[in-house]
């Protein structure tokens, strides 16, 4: 897939003369594309004289960055102690099987991306699933089916 770099060029121009700009620059590119395309990394490297390895060092160190296109909806399943004890692992496994993807992957229709998170800080609501920025506590497999249907309707 060819990536239109016109937005990346505009974003680079905004940051060109500033110091300490790499993380905010990458955040803005990701906000625009939904991930940081390789083509954008190549352009940043060329335009700002930063080695690609430095850029990828940032992109792979911080969990907020994605190197592949994300689904329309991101599902995060908490695996903290309380959620794990209350069935978080089973919920992650169920979603993985139902969506036919592993954690960190996106469905073929680009509808859902699935992530494992260490802790969401909602232990009293365990097990917890977050879809986009919406928290769902005391999740069960039956609730997950309804939840997936709800988000499949949101285009």
Secondary structure, 3 states (H helix, E strand, C coil): CCCCCHHHHHHHHHHCCCCCCHHHHHHHHHHHHCCCCHHHHHHHHHHHCCCHHHHHHHHHHCCCCCCCCCCCEEEEEECCHHHHHCCHHHHHHHHHHHHCCCCCCECCCCCEEEEEECCCCCHHHCCCEEECCEEECCCCHHHHHHHHHHHHHCC
